[in-house]
Each structure stands twice: as structure tokens, then as C-alpha cells.
Amino acid sequence: MHTFTELTVPENKVGIHWFGQSSIALKHPDGTVVQIDPYFPHERPADRFIHAEPPLDESTLKTDYVLLTHDHSDHTCIESLERIHTAFPDCRFVGPPESVANMKDAGLPDNLLTEVTAGQITALGSMTAHVVWAKTPGGAPDDDIQPPDVQHLGYVIEVGPQRVYISGDPINTFSKYEELIRPIAALRPAIGLLTNHPTEGEFPFFDGCVDMTLKLGLESVVPTHYQCFVKRNYDPEEWAATFPEEGPRTLVIPYNEAVVYPSS
């Protein structure tokens, strides 16, 4: 079995495994595992992928729930979802309308699929997910950003007393918009796993990620959406150096490894 399956999570803490890109698993002290945006394709041409082998054999990690942030292939990866379903037929899948429609088309059973959108709350066994926007549905005309092609969601996930924010793929100017910041900040997540990039304009740049983190009131922040694609990589230490020395804490999880949060 996978090492995350064997990880013991003490009471009042949460296990977090980062597989690269925005593929994350959370583990409750009772053993419940939720995967977010599992993306483990088997065809991996060297000119596109940094790693020749996928970071996870889906059959080795007992998974109870899967959360999807949006219906782009690196976040709603049908081949990975099918392998998870084959290995763990009771696993349930939660995501925005387009992701759910994609899974239905692929033949995943309707009774295992839950459609959500921003403002809703969904139970994940012993965890609870609050659904928030990652991108404003109407785009951002003042920033010359067109409406997204699909709904882009994020999640604040309650794991006992811990609250973990998963950003999905946030709009580049996320921190400018009170309607995006307010619902997340009100939930008071302690740690956030945030998509960003130093130059690519779809997501917040490093300074925008700092501003986003400060406005959300996060105590700790983890970079995501790298260590997968050759042309979309970045240096997490360069990202960390952008943050003020007095905080919040920057936590760089090594590729395909896990941490227990908060650490002792």
C-alpha cells in the first residue's frame, strides 16, 4: 500500500500529501482520505512531463472521496478517476457541473457523483468541504480577463479543528476582489495550498500570491501547480523568498511527499 495509507495522523491534525501539480490528498486522524484533483496520466512524453512515471499508482492509496476543482484535464483526469473507481468502488466524487457531466459521460455511476458550486457545503465522511469560487464566473472586465470556460472552484476543508484551503486555479487578480476573499477569510482556514506562477498570467503571480495569503489571514501557505509540466515549472524557494520574514509561514512540501499539519 501507499505510504500515505500507513501514515498515522494524531488527533487534531491533518495529513497532507502533495503529488505535484495540484494533486493533493488529505487524511483525517480516523483514516478518511480525500484526494483533490488527482492527475496521474500514464502517457508522459518527455517534452511535456518532468517526471517519466506518475507519482501515484491509484490502486495503492485507499481513497474515500475525490474533490475536483474544475473540468480541465489536469484537474479532472478521467483516466485517474476511472482507476480510483475500479480500485475503490465505494469512493465518492464531488465537483462542479462540468466535471460531473464529464464523469457521467465516462460511465462513472450517478449515485457516486455529487455536483456542487460556490456557497454550498458538502460532507466528506468525517470531513466537511465549503465550496468557494476560484475565478469569478463573469471574468474580470476591469482587468481584461474573459469569463472562464468552466466553473472554477476552491474548497475550505474542515479536518477536525483544522481548516485547509485548496485554491484550485484562482484568477490572476484574485486578491483584488472582496467577493472572492471574504467567504474564504470568514471560514478562517489556517493553511492554504495555492496555485501561482511567476510569469504566466492565468494565475496569481508571486506577489499576488503573497497579497492573497495576507488578505485571507493564512498562518501557513504551500505552493502548488508545479513539478509536473516542463513548460509550467517554477522554483518554490524563489516563491518563498517573496513573502515577508515575519510571516506567514511558507511550507514547501517536497515532490510526492507528505507532512502532518500542524507540525510538532
C-alpha positions as semicolon CSV with decimal commas, in nm:
position;residue;x (nm);y (nm);z (nm)
1;M;0,000;0,000;0,000
2;H;0,097;0,363;-0,040
3;T;0,293;0,534;0,239
4;F;0,009;0,784;0,294
5;T;-0,224;0,495;0,375
6;E;0,016;0,394;0,652
7;L;0,066;0,749;0,784
8;T;-0,061;0,794;1,139
9;V;-0,224;1,134;1,187
10;P;-0,252;1,243;1,552
11;E;-0,576;1,386;1,688
12;N;-0,643;1,749;1,594
13;K;-0,402;1,735;1,299
14;V;-0,426;1,664;0,928
15;G;-0,207;1,466;0,690
16;I;-0,128;1,642;0,362
17;H;0,035;1,466;0,066
18;W;0,137;1,665;-0,242
19;F;0,184;1,460;-0,559
20;G;0,297;1,750;-0,778
21;Q;0,082;1,987;-0,985
22;S;-0,240;2,044;-0,787
23;S;-0,289;1,680;-0,690
24;I;-0,330;1,660;-0,313
25;A;-0,453;1,410;-0,057
26;L;-0,579;1,495;0,292
27;K;-0,603;1,244;0,574
28;H;-0,818;1,267;0,886
29;P;-0,694;1,111;1,214
30;D;-0,966;0,846;1,171
31;G;-0,808;0,736;0,842
32;T;-1,051;0,900;0,596
33;V;-0,867;1,007;0,279
34;V;-0,983;1,274;0,033
35;Q;-0,795;1,327;-0,292
36;I;-0,817;1,663;-0,468
37;D;-0,764;1,687;-0,847
38;P;-0,583;1,352;-0,889
39;Y;-0,380;1,376;-1,210
40;F;-0,169;1,069;-1,284
41;P;-0,172;1,004;-1,660
42;H;0,031;0,711;-1,785
43;E;0,134;0,861;-2,119
44;R;0,407;1,108;-2,030
45;P;0,614;1,237;-2,324
46;A;0,947;1,380;-2,212
47;D;0,892;1,712;-2,387
48;R;0,581;1,772;-2,174
49;F;0,628;1,599;-1,837
50;I;0,912;1,648;-1,589
51;H;0,867;1,302;-1,439
52;A;0,863;0,991;-1,658
53;E;0,649;0,795;-1,411
54;P;0,325;0,909;-1,246
55;P;0,363;0,989;-0,877
56;L;0,082;0,752;-0,775
57;D;-0,048;0,407;-0,864
58;E;-0,413;0,484;-0,784
59;S;-0,483;0,130;-0,664
60;T;-0,236;0,167;-0,374
61;L;-0,398;0,461;-0,193
62;K;-0,731;0,378;-0,029
63;T;-0,946;0,679;-0,112
64;D;-1,288;0,760;0,031
65;Y;-1,368;1,083;-0,156
66;V;-1,239;1,280;-0,453
67;L;-1,286;1,657;-0,485
68;L;-1,248;1,826;-0,824
69;T;-1,194;2,199;-0,867
70;H;-1,272;2,236;-1,239
71;D;-1,308;2,046;-1,563
72;H;-0,963;2,092;-1,717
73;S;-0,778;1,771;-1,796
74;D;-0,503;1,827;-1,537
75;H;-0,767;1,868;-1,265
76;T;-1,044;1,635;-1,385
77;C;-0,835;1,348;-1,522
78;I;-1,082;1,085;-1,632
79;E;-0,827;0,803;-1,661
80;S;-0,717;0,856;-1,300
81;L;-1,076;0,883;-1,178
82;E;-1,165;0,560;-1,354
83;R;-0,871;0,380;-1,194
84;I;-0,969;0,510;-0,850
85;H;-1,326;0,390;-0,905
86;T;-1,208;0,047;-1,020
87;A;-0,983;0,005;-0,716
88;F;-1,226;0,156;-0,462
89;P;-1,582;0,120;-0,591
90;D;-1,735;0,293;-0,287
91;C;-1,530;0,610;-0,338
92;R;-1,748;0,916;-0,399
93;F;-1,669;1,201;-0,639
94;V;-1,759;1,568;-0,585
95;G;-1,711;1,854;-0,828
96;P;-1,857;2,134;-1,039
97;P;-2,124;2,064;-1,305
98;E;-1,884;2,025;-1,596
99;S;-1,665;1,774;-1,410
100;V;-1,969;1,573;-1,302
101;A;-2,101;1,568;-1,661
102;N;-1,760;1,451;-1,782
103;M;-1,757;1,167;-1,527
104;K;-2,111;1,065;-1,623
105;D;-2,008;1,052;-1,988
106;A;-1,718;0,827;-1,887
107;G;-1,958;0,586;-1,719
108;L;-1,894;0,653;-1,350
109;P;-2,213;0,564;-1,157
110;D;-2,453;0,854;-1,095
111;N;-2,504;0,751;-0,732
112;L;-2,136;0,818;-0,658
113;L;-2,135;1,170;-0,808
114;T;-2,222;1,494;-0,628
115;E;-2,246;1,826;-0,812
116;V;-2,152;2,140;-0,618
117;T;-2,100;2,508;-0,675
118;A;-1,977;2,804;-0,470
119;G;-2,167;2,873;-0,149
120;Q;-2,254;2,511;-0,081
121;I;-2,128;2,275;0,192
122;T;-2,077;1,903;0,136
123;A;-1,994;1,624;0,378
124;L;-1,692;1,405;0,307
125;G;-1,738;1,146;0,578
126;S;-1,560;1,287;0,883
127;M;-1,452;1,594;0,683
128;T;-1,660;1,885;0,552
129;A;-1,592;2,091;0,239
130;H;-1,707;2,451;0,199
131;V;-1,721;2,541;-0,170
132;V;-1,584;2,881;-0,281
133;W;-1,504;3,050;-0,611
134;A;-1,153;3,039;-0,757
135;K;-1,244;3,252;-1,058
136;T;-1,531;3,496;-1,085
137;P;-1,783;3,337;-1,326
138;G;-1,814;3,660;-1,521
139;G;-1,442;3,712;-1,557
140;A;-1,286;4,045;-1,463
141;P;-1,359;4,307;-1,731
142;D;-1,160;4,576;-1,548
143;D;-0,853;4,350;-1,571
144;D;-0,927;4,245;-1,930
145;I;-0,991;3,886;-1,814
146;Q;-1,261;3,699;-2,002
147;P;-1,516;3,471;-1,828
148;P;-1,371;3,122;-1,767
149;D;-1,481;2,838;-1,994
150;V;-1,597;2,628;-1,693
151;Q;-1,671;2,689;-1,327
152;H;-1,352;2,720;-1,122
153;L;-1,396;2,625;-0,757
154;G;-1,184;2,615;-0,445
155;Y;-1,254;2,444;-0,114
156;V;-1,208;2,508;0,256
157;I;-1,198;2,162;0,411
158;E;-1,259;2,101;0,779
159;V;-1,048;1,817;0,920
160;G;-1,135;1,817;1,289
161;P;-1,025;2,159;1,420
162;Q;-0,800;2,218;1,119
163;R;-0,923;2,407;0,813
164;V;-0,733;2,365;0,488
165;Y;-0,787;2,595;0,189
166;I;-0,740;2,446;-0,158
167;S;-0,728;2,727;-0,412
168;G;-0,789;2,539;-0,738
169;D;-0,674;2,768;-1,021
170;P;-0,751;3,120;-0,895
171;I;-0,791;3,420;-1,122
172;N;-0,470;3,623;-1,168
173;T;-0,607;3,925;-0,980
174;F;-0,778;3,721;-0,706
175;S;-0,665;3,939;-0,416
176;K;-0,832;4,248;-0,567
177;Y;-1,181;4,104;-0,527
178;E;-1,351;4,122;-0,190
179;E;-1,626;3,889;-0,313
180;L;-1,361;3,618;-0,359
181;I;-1,161;3,690;-0,043
182;R;-1,445;3,743;0,205
183;P;-1,613;3,398;0,204
184;I;-1,278;3,221;0,246
185;A;-1,143;3,454;0,515
186;A;-1,471;3,415;0,708
187;L;-1,405;3,039;0,730
188;R;-1,063;3,109;0,889
189;P;-0,850;2,842;0,722
190;A;-0,508;2,807;0,886
191;I;-0,320;2,668;0,588
192;G;-0,363;2,719;0,214
193;L;-0,234;2,525;-0,085
194;L;-0,217;2,787;-0,358
195;T;-0,174;2,777;-0,734
196;N;0,051;3,056;-0,862
197;H;0,322;3,121;-1,122
198;P;0,593;3,387;-1,159
199;T;0,510;3,487;-1,519
200;E;0,203;3,305;-1,652
201;G;-0,093;3,541;-1,635
202;E;-0,373;3,290;-1,575
203;F;-0,288;3,256;-1,205
204;P;-0,164;3,500;-0,940
205;F;0,199;3,599;-0,978
206;F;0,424;3,552;-0,674
207;D;0,343;3,897;-0,533
208;G;-0,027;3,836;-0,596
209;C;0,000;3,507;-0,406
210;V;0,155;3,695;-0,112
211;D;-0,126;3,952;-0,117
212;M;-0,385;3,675;-0,141
213;T;-0,230;3,492;0,155
214;L;-0,221;3,803;0,374
215;K;-0,578;3,904;0,294
216;L;-0,705;3,553;0,369
217;G;-0,524;3,555;0,703
218;L;-0,346;3,225;0,641
219;E;-0,093;3,114;0,902
220;S;0,087;2,877;0,661
221;V;0,096;2,857;0,284
222;V;0,208;2,583;0,043
223;P;0,290;2,637;-0,328
224;T;0,122;2,411;-0,585
225;H;0,080;2,375;-0,962
226;Y;0,444;2,294;-1,042
227;Q;0,676;1,990;-1,069
228;C;0,461;1,838;-1,343
229;F;0,482;2,016;-1,679
230;V;0,816;2,112;-1,833
231;K;0,682;2,449;-1,951
232;R;0,493;2,537;-1,634
233;N;0,750;2,479;-1,364
234;Y;0,888;2,731;-1,114
235;D;1,127;2,747;-0,819
236;P;0,938;2,722;-0,487
237;E;1,229;2,877;-0,299
238;E;1,202;3,185;-0,522
239;W;0,830;3,189;-0,440
240;A;0,900;3,159;-0,066
241;A;1,152;3,443;-0,078
242;T;0,874;3,678;-0,189
243;F;0,699;3,654;0,149
244;P;0,779;3,890;0,439
245;E;1,011;3,746;0,702
246;E;0,758;3,799;0,981
247;G;0,510;3,558;0,823
248;P;0,302;3,377;0,724
249;R;0,499;3,052;0,732
250;T;0,592;2,918;0,389
251;L;0,586;2,540;0,373
252;V;0,742;2,377;0,066
253;I;0,632;2,013;0,061
254;P;0,886;1,805;-0,136
255;Y;0,757;1,645;-0,454
256;N;0,540;1,339;-0,384
257;E;0,581;1,358;-0,006
258;A;0,357;1,415;0,295
259;V;0,354;1,632;0,606
260;V;0,143;1,633;0,921
261;Y;-0,001;1,977;0,995
262;P;0,047;2,148;1,226
263;S;0,391;2,012;1,291
264;S;0,503;1,945;1,646
